Amino acid sequence: MKAAVLWAPRTPVEVVDVELAPPKEREVLVRIAACGVCHTDLHVVDGNLPEPLPAVLGHEAAGVVVATGPGVERLQEGDHVVLALVPSCGRCEPCRRGRRNFCELGARMSSTGTLADGTSRLSLNGAELHHFNSVSSFAEYAVVPESAAVAIRKDVPLDRAALVSCAVITGCGAVFNTAGVEEGARVAVWGCGGVGLSAIQGARIAGAETIVAVDTRPEKLALALRLGATHAAQPVEAVDKVRDVTDGGADYTFEAIGDETAIREVWAAVRPGGTAVVLGLMPKGTSLTIDPWGFIEEKRLLGCFLGSARIDVDIPRLVDLHASGDLDLEGLVSKRLPLADLRDAFDRLRSGEGARQLVVFD
């Protein structure tokens, strides 16, 4: 099958023919329909996020189950599924506490680039390739843990559903789960890519009264206004603009860039007693400096991983919201492309062009 392999950091991905072994215990084989081009993949390509290499990248995907391994209970051939990068064992302490995002087995699989048995299903000419976040969906097919695949309704196009896997569940989940935005709240979002635009839509769905979108690119601000923002601002004016339209500060601010300056701005723009949530991923090992006086004002600074989601509940809910017309997934798509054009897609992502790009398979 064709797949995009990263051989080493700061080198281009290469689309080559690789071998994929059949699914083992509690694994499923999925024919990939579409995979979003995410900043997390770009962080690995650019060397800002260390991962076991060589690896087949890709993690924001949806497809159809075409085979199941022994012990699979929830899924069957023909199911439409959204893949998520949080497989879980169901037995460790985080899983028992309902925080499957932090499953100990899932963390080991991610850090070693293997599946549950400590081996890979991917290879090239007999040499092992690593899995990326247990998914590796920049490929025509993927073998994934059953726990990382969530069945969805079949009347929603799979290319749109793929976005729910990462960008949408992160942005909307940050609003619904991490922050708990309530009706009438005042919200501001820094960064209008796929994640930030999803947070804006989540705030709209939650009933926020004021939603300020912040970005450097006018076309992204225009899209944010179409998807639910009530105001738009460039970063240079953002803190003052947010304070002005929210009568002193937003109740909730969200940073969806992974930039230290932006994090300081969301911290400054949230009111005393309010909540600032960081969704963006700064390069691993870097440091963050913020004004500690905000803690005296009882501001809260929260991290967020994949929208604090329970994927088996939140993914079908978000797909249902799209089917009902409340959540616009098509509006997030800035470009569809074949796998062969993935290098160009990463270049566009680096430049900040567009919202979400989708690699679409036949």
C-alpha positions in Angstrom: 0.0 0.0 0.0 1.0 3.6 -0.4 2.0 5.5 2.8 3.9 8.6 3.8 7.1 7.8 5.7 9.2 10.2 7.6 12.8 8.8 7.8 14.4 11.5 9.9 13.5 14.9 11.4 13.7 18.0 9.2 13.6 15.9 6.0 10.6 15.6 3.6 8.1 12.8 3.9 8.3 10.2 1.2 5.3 8.4 -0.3 6.4 4.8 -0.9 4.9 1.3 -1.0 5.0 -0.3 2.5 3.8 -3.7 3.9 1.0 -3.9 6.4 0.5 -7.0 8.5 -3.0 -8.2 9.3 -4.6 -7.1 12.6 -3.8 -9.1 15.7 -5.7 -9.4 19.0 -8.2 -6.6 19.5 -7.1 -4.8 16.4 -8.9 -3.8 13.2 -7.9 -3.1 9.7 -9.3 0.2 8.3 -9.4 1.4 4.8 -8.6 5.1 5.2 -11.0 7.5 3.4 -9.4 10.8 4.5 -6.8 12.2 6.8 -6.4 15.7 8.0 -3.0 17.5 7.8 -2.4 18.5 11.4 0.3 20.7 13.1 1.2 17.7 15.3 2.4 15.9 12.2 4.3 19.0 11.2 5.9 19.3 14.6 7.3 15.8 14.1 8.5 16.6 10.5 10.2 19.8 11.7 11.9 18.1 14.7 9.9 19.9 17.4 8.2 16.8 18.7 10.5 13.8 19.1 9.0 10.5 17.9 10.4 7.0 17.1 11.4 7.1 13.4 11.1 6.0 10.7 7.4 6.2 10.9 4.2 6.4 8.9 2.6 9.7 10.0 -1.0 10.8 10.1 -3.6 10.6 12.9 -6.7 12.6 12.1 -8.6 10.1 10.0 -11.8 8.3 9.2 -12.5 5.2 7.2 -14.2 1.8 6.9 -13.4 -1.4 8.9 -12.5 -4.1 6.4 -11.2 -6.8 8.8 -11.1 -7.5 12.5 -8.6 -9.4 14.6 -9.4 -12.0 17.4 -11.3 -10.6 20.4 -12.8 -7.6 18.7 -16.2 -7.0 20.1 -17.5 -3.5 19.4 -16.7 -3.3 15.6 -17.5 -5.3 12.5 -16.6 -5.2 8.9 -18.4 -2.3 7.1 -18.5 0.0 10.1 -17.7 3.6 9.4 -15.1 4.7 12.1 -13.3 7.8 13.2 -9.8 7.1 14.5 -8.5 8.8 17.6 -4.9 8.8 19.0 -5.9 7.6 22.5 -6.2 3.8 22.6 -6.9 2.5 26.1 -6.6 -0.7 28.1 -9.6 0.0 30.4 -7.7 -1.4 33.4 -5.0 1.0 34.4 -5.6 3.8 37.0 -6.2 6.6 34.5 -8.7 4.4 32.6 -10.5 3.5 35.8 -10.8 7.2 36.7 -12.4 7.8 33.3 -9.3 9.6 31.9 -8.6 7.2 29.1 -6.6 9.9 27.3 -3.8 9.2 29.8 -4.0 5.4 29.6 -0.6 3.9 30.6 -0.7 1.3 27.7 -1.6 4.1 25.2 1.3 6.2 26.4 3.7 3.3 26.0 2.4 2.6 22.5 2.8 6.3 21.6 6.3 6.6 23.0 7.6 3.4 21.3 5.8 3.7 18.0 4.3 0.2 18.4 0.9 -1.4 19.1 -0.2 -3.2 22.3 2.0 -6.2 21.9 5.2 -4.1 21.5 5.5 -4.7 17.8 4.7 -2.9 14.6 2.4 -4.0 11.7 4.3 -1.7 9.3 7.5 -2.6 7.4 9.4 -1.9 4.2 11.6 -4.6 2.7 11.6 -6.4 6.0 12.6 -3.4 8.1 10.2 -2.3 10.8 8.5 1.1 10.5 6.9 2.8 13.5 3.3 3.7 14.1 2.5 7.3 14.9 0.2 7.7 17.8 -1.2 4.2 17.2 -2.9 5.4 13.9 -0.5 6.1 11.0 -3.2 7.2 8.7 -1.3 8.9 5.9 -1.7 5.6 4.2 -4.3 3.7 2.2 -4.9 1.3 5.1 -4.2 1.3 8.9 -4.2 -1.4 11.6 -5.3 0.2 14.8 -6.4 -0.9 18.3 -10.1 -1.4 18.5 -10.2 1.1 21.4 -8.9 3.8 19.0 -11.7 3.4 16.5 -15.2 4.8 17.2 -18.1 3.7 15.0 -20.2 6.6 13.6 -23.4 6.9 11.6 -23.1 6.2 7.9 -24.9 9.2 6.5 -22.1 11.6 7.3 -19.3 11.8 4.6 -16.1 10.2 5.9 -13.9 13.0 4.7 -15.7 15.5 6.9 -15.9 13.0 9.8 -12.1 12.7 9.7 -11.8 16.2 11.1 -13.6 15.2 14.2 -10.7 12.9 15.0 -8.4 15.7 16.2 -9.1 19.3 15.3 -12.8 19.3 16.1 -12.7 17.2 19.2 -9.9 19.3 20.5 -11.5 22.6 19.9 -15.1 21.7 20.8 -13.9 19.5 23.6 -11.9 22.3 25.1 -15.1 24.4 25.2 -17.5 21.7 26.3 -15.3 19.5 28.6 -12.1 21.3 29.7 -13.5 24.8 30.3 -17.3 24.1 30.6 -18.4 27.2 28.8 -21.9 28.1 29.7 -24.7 30.0 27.9 -24.1 33.7 27.9 -20.4 33.5 28.4 -17.8 35.8 26.9 -15.1 34.0 24.9 -12.0 34.8 22.9 -10.0 32.4 20.7 -6.4 33.0 19.6 -5.7 31.2 16.3 -8.2 30.4 13.6 -6.9 27.2 12.1 -8.9 23.9 12.4 -8.7 23.7 16.2 -9.4 27.4 16.9 -12.3 27.5 14.4 -13.7 24.4 16.1 -13.4 26.1 19.5 -15.3 29.1 18.0 -18.1 26.8 16.8 -18.1 25.0 20.2 -18.6 28.4 21.9 -21.4 29.2 19.6 -23.1 25.9 20.2 -22.7 26.3 23.9 -24.5 29.7 23.7 -21.7 32.1 24.3 -22.8 35.7 24.0 -19.5 37.2 22.8 -16.9 35.3 20.7 -13.8 37.2 19.7 -11.6 35.6 17.0 -7.9 36.5 16.9 -5.6 35.8 13.9 -3.1 37.5 11.7 -4.8 36.5 8.4 -7.9 38.4 7.3 -9.3 35.4 5.4 -9.2 33.3 8.5 -11.0 36.0 10.5 -13.6 36.3 7.8 -14.2 32.5 8.1 -14.3 32.7 11.9 -17.1 35.3 11.7 -19.0 33.1 9.3 -18.7 30.1 11.7 -19.8 31.9 14.8 -17.4 34.6 16.0 -19.1 37.9 16.9 -15.9 40.0 16.7 -12.5 39.7 15.0 -9.1 41.2 15.9 -5.5 41.2 14.8 -3.0 40.1 17.6 -1.6 43.6 18.0 -4.9 44.9 19.2 -6.4 41.7 20.6 -6.1 42.1 24.4 -7.5 45.6 24.3 -10.3 44.6 21.9 -11.3 41.6 24.1 -11.3 43.7 27.2 -13.4 46.4 25.4 -16.1 44.1 24.0 -16.3 41.9 27.1 -16.5 44.8 29.7 -13.1 44.1 31.2 -12.1 40.6 30.2 -13.4 37.4 28.7 -14.8 34.6 30.9 -12.8 32.1 28.9 -9.9 32.5 26.5 -8.4 29.8 24.3 -4.9 29.6 22.7 -4.8 27.4 19.6 -1.4 28.3 18.2 1.3 26.9 20.5 3.0 30.3 20.8 4.4 31.8 24.0 3.3 35.4 23.1 -0.2 34.2 22.4 -0.4 32.3 25.7 0.6 35.5 27.5 -2.1 37.4 25.6 -4.9 34.9 26.5 -3.7 35.1 30.1 -3.9 38.9 30.0 -7.3 39.0 28.2 -9.2 36.7 30.6 -11.0 38.4 33.5 -10.2 37.9 37.2 -11.7 34.6 38.1 -11.8 33.5 34.5 -10.2 30.6 32.7 -7.5 30.5 30.0 -7.1 27.2 28.2 -4.0 26.3 26.1 -4.7 24.0 23.1 -1.6 24.8 21.0 1.5 22.7 21.3 4.8 24.5 22.0 8.0 22.6 21.0 8.8 20.0 23.6 11.3 21.3 26.2 10.6 25.0 25.7 9.6 27.3 28.6 6.7 29.6 29.2 6.8 32.9 31.2 3.6 34.6 32.3 2.7 37.3 34.8 2.1 35.5 38.1 -0.2 38.4 39.3 -3.0 36.6 37.5 -3.0 33.9 40.2 -3.7 36.5 42.8 -6.7 37.4 40.7 -7.8 33.7 40.8 -7.4 33.3 37.1 -7.1 29.6 36.0 -4.6 28.4 33.4 -5.5 25.0 32.0 -3.9 22.6 29.6 -6.0 20.5 27.2 -5.2 17.3 25.4 -7.7 16.2 22.7 -10.5 18.2 24.3 -10.4 16.3 27.6 -12.6 13.9 25.5 -14.3 10.6 26.1 -14.0 9.6 22.5 -16.7 6.9 22.6 -19.2 9.6 23.7 -17.8 12.8 22.2 -17.0 11.6 18.7 -20.6 10.4 17.9 -22.0 13.5 19.6 -19.9 15.8 17.3 -20.9 13.8 14.2 -24.5 14.1 15.3 -24.1 17.9 15.7 -22.8 18.1 12.1 -25.7 16.0 10.8 -28.2 18.3 12.5 -26.6 21.4 10.9 -25.2 22.8 14.2 -21.5 22.0 13.5 -20.0 23.0 10.1 -17.3 20.6 9.2 -17.2 21.4 5.4 -16.5 25.0 6.3 -13.2 24.0 8.0 -11.8 22.3 4.8 -9.6 24.7 2.9 -8.1 22.1 0.5 -8.5 18.5 -0.5 -5.4 16.7 -2.0 -4.0 13.3 -2.9 -1.3 11.7 -0.7 1.3 12.4 -3.3 1.0 16.2 -2.6 1.5 15.9 1.2 4.9 17.7 1.1 3.2 20.8 -0.4 0.5 20.5 2.3 3.1 20.8 5.0 4.6 23.8 3.3 1.1 25.5 3.3 0.7 24.6 6.9 4.0 26.2 7.9 3.0 29.4 6.2 -0.4 29.6 8.0 -2.4 29.2 4.8 -5.9 27.9 5.0 -7.8 26.2 7.8 -7.7 22.4 7.4 -6.3 20.4 4.6 -7.5 16.9 3.9 -5.7 14.1 2.2 -8.4 12.1 0.4 -8.1 8.6 -0.8 -10.0 6.9 -3.6 
